[in-house]
């Protein structure tokens, strides 16, 4: 099943980086990821770092955005694991001060992702606006990964085997099948879709691959995932009703665990989850994932971090959900692109 897919990545233009930062780097911090966002969405890469003894000890792989909502310096959109990294809290605060001083007139700091809570920073110009839970599965051994799963997840995988669901690994040759299911999934969730051209660019770049579940010679589910040397990232799910009946998504996710093990990855990252999305929380919990919080911060001229209340589970599209579920696919793609390019 494994075809040796691990992209060659560079970070901070090849700078020398401390080992603790190296251990935390993901594809979402890479120069290649920032370049793809620049090419497709027009974001300008803005990499910031703190150096000690010739090594980077804090890193912020950010983008500069100028659109209908103003000028922003932020963590890359659609990049759950592009959070700021630092060896210590002091290094993190130095990085935050550098980022704040680098912002130009009229440019706000928006959606800076950190995995440290507000009381651990001493930066008075940021406040926490949101918290999501990130679920990560340890990839140390196949048997241990299986045992850590909830019994309901193991039953689902067994059912997919009994139903003869076949999971294939591939690239752009499966994009049409995957995208058709992806649109169905997003309609069900009443959310816009990422443009097919963006998914094609990800696959062409070598940063992403597809897992495709087949049942009776029909594609019924799939996962678009990204990899680096330490993490394998569950990025986009896609499935239809037939896939749900035979637990095809569970088959895909178990294969993603196996693929990560084959590639020597340490963790499978299931992505951020709003705290009030109970269904998604339960789905990810049953796979034996460990929980960590990812916080997003924004600038505010008169607020202190700990005095603000987070907006947990904020859903930007909930009021337009009914309309979104009835729009034709090209308009859903246009809406998804417009949001990330001109509004986010």
C-alpha positions as CSV (number, residue, x, y, z in Angstrom):
1,X,0.0,0.0,0.0
2,X,2.8,2.5,0.8
3,X,4.5,4.0,-2.1
4,X,7.2,6.0,-0.2
5,X,5.2,9.2,-0.2
6,X,7.1,11.6,2.1
7,X,7.7,15.0,0.4
8,X,11.0,16.8,0.7
9,X,10.3,19.9,2.7
10,X,12.3,23.1,3.5
11,X,11.6,25.5,6.3
12,X,12.5,29.2,6.9
13,X,14.4,29.2,3.6
14,X,16.8,26.5,4.9
15,X,17.7,28.2,8.2
16,X,19.4,26.1,10.9
17,X,16.7,25.2,13.4
18,X,16.9,23.9,17.0
19,X,16.0,20.2,17.5
20,X,12.9,20.9,19.6
21,X,11.5,23.0,16.8
22,X,12.4,20.4,14.2
23,X,10.4,17.8,16.2
24,X,7.3,20.0,15.9
25,X,7.5,21.1,12.3
26,X,4.8,20.0,9.9
27,X,4.1,20.4,6.2
28,X,2.0,23.5,7.2
29,X,5.1,25.3,8.3
30,X,7.0,24.5,5.1
31,X,8.1,26.9,2.4
32,X,6.3,24.7,-0.1
33,X,3.0,25.1,1.6
34,X,3.3,28.9,1.9
35,X,4.3,29.0,-1.8
36,X,1.1,27.1,-2.8
37,X,-1.1,29.5,-0.8
38,X,0.7,32.4,-2.5
39,X,0.1,31.0,-5.9
40,X,-3.5,30.1,-5.5
41,X,-4.9,32.5,-3.0
42,X,-2.5,35.4,-3.3
43,X,-1.3,35.4,0.3
44,X,2.2,36.7,0.8
45,X,4.5,34.5,3.0
46,X,5.8,36.3,6.1
47,X,8.3,34.1,8.0
48,X,9.4,35.3,11.4
49,X,12.0,33.7,13.7
50,X,14.0,34.2,16.9
51,X,17.6,33.0,16.7
52,X,20.0,32.1,19.5
53,X,23.6,30.8,19.0
54,X,23.0,30.5,15.3
55,X,19.8,28.4,15.6
56,X,16.1,29.3,15.2
57,X,14.5,28.8,18.6
58,X,11.1,30.3,17.7
59,X,9.3,30.2,14.3
60,X,6.2,31.8,12.9
61,X,5.3,30.7,9.3
62,X,2.7,33.4,8.7
63,X,1.1,35.0,5.7
64,X,0.1,38.7,5.0
65,X,-3.4,39.1,3.6
66,X,-5.0,42.3,2.1
67,X,-8.6,41.8,1.2
68,X,-12.2,43.1,1.8
69,X,-11.8,42.8,5.6
70,X,-8.6,44.7,5.8
71,X,-4.9,44.0,6.1
72,X,-3.9,41.1,8.3
73,X,-0.8,39.2,9.4
74,X,-2.0,35.7,10.4
75,X,-1.3,32.0,10.6
76,X,-2.0,30.4,7.1
77,X,-5.7,29.8,6.6
78,X,-6.7,26.1,6.2
79,X,-3.6,25.1,8.1
80,X,-4.5,23.7,11.5
81,X,-1.0,22.7,12.3
82,X,0.7,25.9,11.1
83,X,0.8,27.2,14.7
84,X,3.7,29.2,16.2
85,X,6.6,27.2,17.5
86,X,9.1,28.0,20.3
87,X,11.6,26.3,22.5
88,X,10.4,28.2,25.6
89,X,7.8,30.7,26.7
90,X,10.4,33.5,26.7
91,X,11.3,32.6,23.1
92,X,7.6,32.6,22.2
93,X,7.0,36.1,23.7
94,X,10.1,37.4,21.8
95,X,8.6,36.0,18.6
96,X,5.2,37.6,19.3
97,X,6.8,41.0,20.0
98,X,8.8,40.7,16.7
99,X,5.6,39.8,14.8
100,X,3.7,42.7,16.4
101,X,6.5,45.2,15.5
102,X,6.7,43.9,11.9
103,X,3.0,44.6,11.2
104,X,2.6,47.6,9.0
105,X,0.2,50.5,9.6
106,X,-3.4,49.4,9.5
107,X,-2.5,45.7,9.6
108,X,-4.0,43.7,12.4
109,X,-2.7,40.4,13.9
110,X,-5.4,37.9,13.2
111,X,-5.8,34.2,14.0
112,X,-2.3,33.5,15.2
113,X,-2.4,29.8,16.2
114,X,-0.6,28.7,19.3
115,X,-0.8,25.5,21.4
116,X,-0.1,27.3,24.6
117,X,-3.0,28.8,26.7
118,X,-3.2,32.6,27.4
119,X,-1.9,32.6,30.9
120,X,1.4,31.4,29.7
121,X,2.1,34.5,27.6
122,X,2.8,38.0,28.8
123,X,1.7,39.8,25.6
124,X,-0.8,42.6,26.3
125,X,-1.8,43.3,22.7
126,X,-3.3,39.8,21.9
127,X,-6.5,38.2,23.1
128,X,-7.8,34.7,22.7
129,X,-10.7,34.5,20.3
130,X,-11.2,30.8,19.9
131,X,-10.2,27.4,21.1
132,X,-10.4,24.1,19.3
133,X,-9.4,20.6,20.2
134,X,-6.8,18.8,18.1
135,X,-6.9,15.0,18.2
136,X,-3.6,13.2,17.6
137,X,-3.1,9.4,17.4
138,X,0.2,8.0,18.5
139,X,1.8,5.8,15.8
140,X,4.1,3.5,17.6
141,X,2.8,0.0,16.8
142,X,-0.1,-1.4,14.8
143,X,-1.4,-3.7,17.6
144,X,-1.2,-0.8,20.2
145,X,-3.0,1.6,17.8
146,X,-5.7,-1.0,17.4
147,X,-6.1,-1.7,21.1
148,X,-6.3,2.1,21.9
149,X,-9.3,2.4,19.6
150,X,-12.8,2.3,21.1
151,X,-14.6,-1.0,20.6
152,X,-17.1,0.8,18.3
153,X,-14.2,1.9,16.0
154,X,-12.8,-1.7,15.8
155,X,-16.3,-3.0,15.0
156,X,-16.7,-0.5,12.2
157,X,-13.4,-1.5,10.6
158,X,-14.4,-5.2,10.9
159,X,-17.7,-4.4,9.3
160,X,-16.0,-2.7,6.4
161,X,-13.8,-5.8,5.9
162,X,-16.9,-8.1,6.0
163,X,-18.5,-5.9,3.4
164,X,-15.4,-6.3,1.2
165,X,-14.6,-2.6,1.2
166,X,-11.2,-2.1,-0.7
167,X,-9.0,1.0,0.1
168,X,-6.7,2.2,-2.6
169,X,-4.0,4.8,-2.4
170,X,-3.4,7.2,-5.3
171,X,-3.2,10.7,-6.6
172,X,-4.7,12.9,-9.2
173,X,-6.2,9.9,-11.1
174,X,-8.8,9.6,-8.4
175,X,-9.6,13.3,-8.0
176,X,-12.8,13.2,-10.0
177,X,-14.2,10.4,-7.9
178,X,-13.1,12.0,-4.6
179,X,-14.3,15.5,-5.5
180,X,-17.8,14.2,-6.3
181,X,-18.1,12.6,-2.8
182,X,-16.4,15.7,-1.2
183,X,-19.2,17.9,-2.6
184,X,-21.8,15.6,-1.3
185,X,-20.2,15.7,2.2
186,X,-19.9,19.5,2.2
187,X,-23.5,19.9,1.1
188,X,-24.5,17.6,4.0
189,X,-22.6,19.9,6.4
190,X,-23.9,23.0,4.7
191,X,-20.4,24.3,4.0
192,X,-18.7,25.6,0.8
193,X,-16.1,23.5,-0.9
194,X,-12.5,23.9,-1.6
195,X,-12.1,24.5,-5.4
196,X,-11.2,21.4,-7.4
197,X,-8.3,23.3,-8.9
198,X,-6.8,23.8,-5.4
199,X,-7.1,20.0,-4.7
200,X,-5.4,19.3,-8.0
201,X,-2.6,21.7,-7.1
202,X,-2.1,20.0,-3.8
203,X,-1.9,16.6,-5.5
204,X,0.4,17.9,-8.3
205,X,2.7,19.4,-5.7
206,X,3.4,16.1,-4.0
207,X,2.2,17.4,-0.6
208,X,-1.1,15.5,-0.7
209,X,-2.4,12.0,-1.6
210,X,-5.7,10.3,-1.7
211,X,-7.1,7.2,0.0
212,X,-10.1,5.9,-1.9
213,X,-12.6,3.3,-0.6
214,X,-14.3,1.1,-3.3
215,X,-17.3,-1.1,-2.8
216,X,-18.8,-3.2,-5.6
217,X,-16.6,-1.3,-8.0
218,X,-18.0,2.1,-6.9
219,X,-16.1,4.8,-5.0
220,X,-18.0,5.4,-1.7
221,X,-15.5,7.3,0.5
222,X,-12.1,8.9,0.5
223,X,-9.6,11.0,2.5
224,X,-7.2,13.6,1.2
225,X,-4.2,13.6,3.4
226,X,-0.8,15.3,3.7
227,X,2.4,13.9,5.1
228,X,5.8,15.0,6.5
229,X,8.5,13.1,8.3
230,X,6.8,13.1,11.7
231,X,3.1,13.6,11.1
232,X,0.4,12.3,8.7
233,X,-2.5,14.7,8.5
234,X,-6.2,13.8,7.9
235,X,-7.2,16.8,5.8
236,X,-10.5,16.3,3.9
237,X,-13.1,13.5,4.2
238,X,-15.6,12.5,1.5
239,X,-18.3,9.9,1.6
240,X,-21.8,9.1,0.5
241,X,-24.7,7.2,2.1
242,X,-23.6,3.9,0.5
243,X,-20.2,4.4,2.1
244,X,-21.7,5.1,5.5
245,X,-23.7,1.9,5.3
246,X,-20.5,-0.2,4.9
247,X,-18.3,1.9,7.2
248,X,-16.0,2.9,4.3
249,X,-14.7,6.0,6.1
250,X,-13.6,3.9,9.0
251,X,-11.8,1.6,6.6
252,X,-10.0,4.7,5.1
253,X,-9.1,6.1,8.5
254,X,-7.6,2.7,9.6
255,X,-5.7,2.6,6.4
256,X,-4.4,6.1,7.2
257,X,-3.1,4.7,10.5
258,X,-1.3,1.9,8.7
259,X,0.1,4.3,6.0
260,X,1.5,6.5,8.7
261,X,3.1,3.5,10.4
262,X,4.6,2.4,7.1
263,X,6.0,5.8,6.4
264,X,7.6,6.0,9.9
265,X,5.4,8.9,11.1
266,X,5.0,9.4,14.8
267,X,1.5,10.9,14.9
268,X,-1.7,10.9,12.9
269,X,-3.3,14.3,13.2
270,X,-7.1,14.3,12.9
271,X,-7.4,18.1,12.8
272,X,-9.1,20.8,14.9
273,X,-12.6,20.3,16.3
274,X,-15.0,23.0,17.7
275,X,-15.7,22.2,21.3
276,X,-19.5,22.2,20.7
277,X,-19.4,19.8,17.7
278,X,-20.3,16.7,19.7
279,X,-20.7,14.4,16.8
280,X,-17.2,15.1,15.4
281,X,-15.7,15.0,18.9
282,X,-17.1,11.5,19.5
283,X,-16.0,10.3,16.1
284,X,-12.4,11.4,16.8
285,X,-12.4,10.2,20.4
286,X,-13.2,6.7,19.4
287,X,-10.0,6.4,17.5
288,X,-7.9,6.7,20.6
289,X,-6.6,10.2,20.0
290,X,-4.9,12.3,22.6
291,X,-6.4,15.8,23.0
292,X,-4.5,19.1,22.9
293,X,-5.9,22.6,22.6
294,X,-5.1,24.9,19.7
295,X,-5.8,28.6,20.5
296,X,-6.3,31.4,18.0
297,X,-5.3,34.9,19.0
298,X,-6.0,38.3,17.5
299,X,-4.7,41.8,18.2
300,X,-6.7,44.2,20.3
301,X,-5.3,47.6,21.4
302,X,-6.9,47.6,24.8
303,X,-7.4,44.0,25.9
304,X,-5.3,41.6,28.0
305,X,-5.2,37.9,27.1
306,X,-6.7,36.5,30.2
307,X,-9.6,39.0,30.3
308,X,-11.2,37.8,27.1
309,X,-13.7,34.9,26.7
310,X,-13.1,32.5,23.8
311,X,-15.8,32.0,21.2
312,X,-15.8,28.2,21.1
313,X,-17.1,26.5,18.1
314,X,-17.8,29.6,16.1
315,X,-19.4,28.7,12.8
316,X,-19.1,31.3,10.1
317,X,-21.6,29.7,7.7
318,X,-24.4,28.6,9.9
319,X,-26.8,31.3,8.8
320,X,-26.3,30.6,5.1
321,X,-26.3,26.8,5.4
322,X,-29.7,26.2,3.8
323,X,-28.7,28.3,0.7
324,X,-25.3,26.6,0.5
325,X,-26.8,23.1,0.5
326,X,-28.8,24.0,-2.7
327,X,-26.1,25.8,-4.7
328,X,-24.7,24.2,-7.8
329,X,-21.1,22.9,-7.5
330,X,-19.4,25.7,-9.4
331,X,-21.0,28.3,-7.1
332,X,-19.9,26.3,-4.0
333,X,-16.4,26.3,-5.3
334,X,-16.6,30.0,-6.0
335,X,-17.9,30.6,-2.5
336,X,-15.1,28.6,-1.0
337,X,-12.4,30.4,-3.0
338,X,-14.0,33.8,-2.4
339,X,-14.1,33.3,1.4
340,X,-10.4,32.3,1.7
341,X,-9.2,34.9,-0.9
342,X,-11.3,37.9,0.0
343,X,-13.0,37.6,3.3
344,X,-11.0,35.4,5.8
